[in-house]
Amino acid sequence: MIVLSIVTKSVTRQEAKVVSFSVETNKAIHDIVLERALTAYYLAVPDVNTKRKLVAQYVNTDQDIAKLSAWPRLTRKRDHRFMTKNAFQQHLRLHRFNIKSDADEEERVYTELIDHLTHWFDVTVKGVNTGVMWQELVVIFDIIRSKLSIGLSLVYGINYFARGGFETRDNYIGFMKERVKANRSLSSALQFAGVAGERYRQFTEEADRLSLLHRIENAKMDNVTLEPNAALCTQVFVNITLYVNELMKMESAIQISVIERVRRLVWQNSMNMIGLIAINALTVLFSALIVTFVVSFVNDFQIAIMQLMKTNEALNDAKRKTTSVLVNMFPGVVVNKLQQQQSAGMEHFVEVTVLFADMVGFTTISCLSTPEQVYNMLNFLFTYFDDLIKRRDVFKVQTIGDAYVVASGVPVPNGKKHVTEIALLALDFRGDLNKLEIPHMSGVNYNLRIGMATGSVLAGVVDKKTPRYCLLGDTMQRAVHLEETGEGELGFLSRRHRCDCGGKQHVQNLLQFLWECVCVCVCVVRACVRACVRTYVPSAQHTHMHRYIRTTYTHVCMCV
């Protein structure tokens, strides 16, 4: 019982400090909210009377800031303007002296100041996460947030009537967001506001202070025909100021109630402590030791929990990053298998089409370029390719130097669709690329050789230390040979690839319909293996079918 009394007294005193500090901070926030609104009102209606009100508000704000009993260094950033009370006041005075005519900039500056003070209250309330006053402190904070949103809505409303509408869509969206935030926070607070909430409801029933804000909500930003109206600026300022002051009264009523409860609890706890100490001093001493241990244990336990939460968050973040890396390295099917600790060994795929794309003259261009220029050149090219393959049912296998390797039909078979997907992708590659200049060579365009082959492959994850998803088989070699022996601006298709497209006449009709192309047949003879490989080249020329044959005894040579 002694331990409970000591802990309760400690918590109650902490709550008393929080409530006392919240009263001081709330007054300062309230004054800066009014100063922000008066500044916007002065920029909209710059007369002597408005200036006099603004100067008077300066005095009120300075007085309430000076009365703050503490100045916590709870800045979100190490900003010297908010580290001390003097620095804060000096920054505020300097801003007042150099007041700008830009209402949006003034709103931004004052909102930054308000956010700093609100951050204090937020951190302080969250620090007292137990005790009998927790609910009241949360209600007070909800009212403060509602008041801040209402105050910012007032600034938007003054600017709206002063300008005859919202200048940008962002202003309209910002206004609507603040209205939603204000209503949500106020609804949450009114559920537990008690007598103060009933007083607020009576006040709002007597007069609709927010009618002009409702009028703005129903306005169409794109069809605003309202003329600038200083009278409406004054009306919305007066109504919303009264509304904000009423919220302040509701806060004060709750704070007074909380302070009285805290005082009674402090007195009760003090009397209980005196009685317990009088009964048994030794028990009190022993209990104090236990309390010290318990408090220390609770603090250590909370620290441990926070560390575990941070560790768990770090692990989740690492898992997300790992998954992101795996998705970029392997197909989604393979990633799922790896995450489920299943085998991702070699698989045999009967129907796959492979495409190799290579940059013509890469060696020559590299000799004339710096390493940074070569990197930028390839990065631009591969990024262009990466954007194109998103539209096709294909998988990027790898990049080797200036070579770009793509496959379709793997790791998820897609019937005969893989042939068409690769053919379409090849023509996508050729689309506008030859019109794009190499970044560091004005007047020099990209030029490609493309080789495509259809057949069976083995696919799977290779190497445990630096795993890669690889495709192996004769189909890969045929595609490489077709690309290496090809010419710029042409894409070479194997006979199997051409046949899978549905025959020569079907290919001709398909390509003429989509890209106005025909198929040019090229026959190649390799003397070393005495084999004949018939290939087809998509061409953008409206000509008849031409056949060219060239025989070589050292390597495969394809030409048109």
Residue, then its C-alpha position, 0 to 999 in steps of 0.5 A: m500500500i505504501v508503494l502504491s501511494i508513493v507511485t500514485k503521488s509521483v505520477t500525480r505530481q508529474e501530471a500536475k506539472v504537465v497540466s501546469f505547463s500545458v496551461e502556459t503552453n496553451k496560452a502561448i499557442h492561442d496567442i500565436v494562432l490569433e497573431r497568425a490570423l491577425t497578420a493574414y487579416y492585416l494583409a487582406v485589410p491593411d488599415v490603421n485599426t487592423k494594425r493597432k489590433l495586430v500590435a496589441q496582439y504582439v504584446n499579448t503573445d510576448q507576455d505569455i511566452a515570457k511567462l513560460s516556466a520552462w523551455p524544453r529542448l524538444t526540437r525535431k531538428r537542431d534549429h538554433r531559433f528554438m533552442t532557448k526562449n530568448a532565441f525564439q522571441q528574437h526570431l519572432r520579433l525579427h519576423r514581425f519587423n520584416i513582415k512580408s506581403d505574401a500571405d502564404e509565406e506568413e502562414r508558413v512561418y507562423t505555422e512553424l512556430i506553432d508546430h514547435l510549441t505543439h510538439w512540446f505538448d505532444v511529447t509531454v502528454k505522451g510521456v505521462n501514459t498512465g495515471v488518472m488524468w490521462q483522459e483529460l490530457v488527451v481531451i485537451f490535446d485534441i481541442i488544441r489540435s482542433k483549434l490549430s486547424i480552425g485557426l489555419s482554416l481562418v487564414y485560408g478563409i481570409n485569403y479566400f475572400a481577400r483574393g476572390g477565391f483560392e489561387t491554387r488547387d493546393n490552397y483549396i486542398g489544404f483548406m479542406k484538410e484542415r477542416v477535416k482535421a478540425n472536425r475529427s479532433l473536436s469530435s474526439a474531444l467532445q466525447f469526454a469533455g463533460v460539462a465543458g462540452e455541453r457549454y460548447r454545444q450551447f454556444t454553437e447552437e446559439a450562432d453558426r460561427l462557421s457558416l462562412l467556412h461552410r460556404i467555402e467548402n461548398a465552393k467550386m475552386d475552378n469556377v470561382t466568380l467571387e470578387p474580393n470582399a473586405a467585409l467578408c474578410t472582417q466577418v470571417f475573422v470576427n466569427i472564427t476568432l470568437y469560435v477559437n476563443e470559445l474553444m480556449k474557454m473549453e480548454s480552460a474549464i477542463q484544465i481548471s477541473v484537472i488542476e483541482r482534481v490533481r490538487r485533491l489527489v496530491w493532498q489525499n496522497s500526502m495525508n495517506m503518506i503521513g498516516l502510513i509513516a506514523i504507523n510504521a517508519l521502518t515499513v516506509l523505509f523498506s517500502a521506499l527501497i522497494v519503490t526505488f527498485v520497482v521504478s528502476f525496473v519499470n524504467d529499464f523494462q520500458i527501455a528494453i521494450m523500446q529497444l525491442m520495438k526498434t530492433n523489430e522495426a529494423l528487422n522489418d525494414a531489413k526484410r523489406k529491403t531484402t525482398s526489394v533486392l530479391v525482386n530486382m535480382f530474381p523473378g517473383v516466383v523464384v523469390n516466393k520459393l526462396q522466402q518459403q525456403q524451397s529449392a530454386g534449382m534448375e528447371h527445364f523450359v521447352e518453349v522459351t524465346v531469348l533476345f540479346a540486344d547489343m550496342v553497335g560500335f560500343t568499343t569504338i565509342s568507349c575508347l573516345s569516352t571517359p568512364e563516367q561518360v560510358y556509365n551515363m551512356l549505358n545507364f540511359l540505354f538500359t533505363y530506356f529498355d527497363d521502361l519498355i519491358k514493363r509493357r511486355d510479358v518478359f523477364k530481364v535476365q541480365t546485362i553483360g557490358d553493353a549487352y541486354v538479355v531478355a527472355s519470355g516464357v520463363p520462369v512462368p510458361n506462357g504458351k506460344k505468347h513468348v514469341t510474339e512478346i519478344a518480337l514486339l519488344a524487339l520492335d519497341f527497342r528499335g522504335d525511337l532509339n535510333k532518334l535518341e542521341i548519346p548523351h555526350m556525343s551530339g549528333v551521334n544516335y544509338n544503334l543496336r544489333i538484336g538477336m532472337a532465338t526460340g527453343s528450350v533452356l535450363a533456368g535456375v539460381v546459380d552460385k550460393k555466394t553471389p546467386r544469379y538467375c541464369l538461363l543455359g542452353d543452345t537457345m542462348q548460344r543461337a541468340v548470341h550468334l544471331e546478335e553478334t553476326g547481325e547488323g545495326e538497325l536489324g533484329f535477327l530471328s531464328r527459323r524456329h522463332r519465325c515458324d512459331c509466329g505462324g508462318k511467313q505470311h502471318v508474320q508479314n501481315l502481323l508486322q505490316f499491321l503493327w509496324e508496317c514491316v516485312c520479313v527478310c530471309v537471310c541464310v547463314v552457313r557455318a563451315c565448322v559444323r556444316a549446319c545451315v541456320r535460316t534467320y529472319v529480319p524484321s525490316a521497316q521498308h515496304t519492299h518484296m521478300h529478298r534473300y541474300i546468302r553469304t558463306t563464311y568459313t571462320h564465323v557466322c556472318m549475317c548481312v542484308 
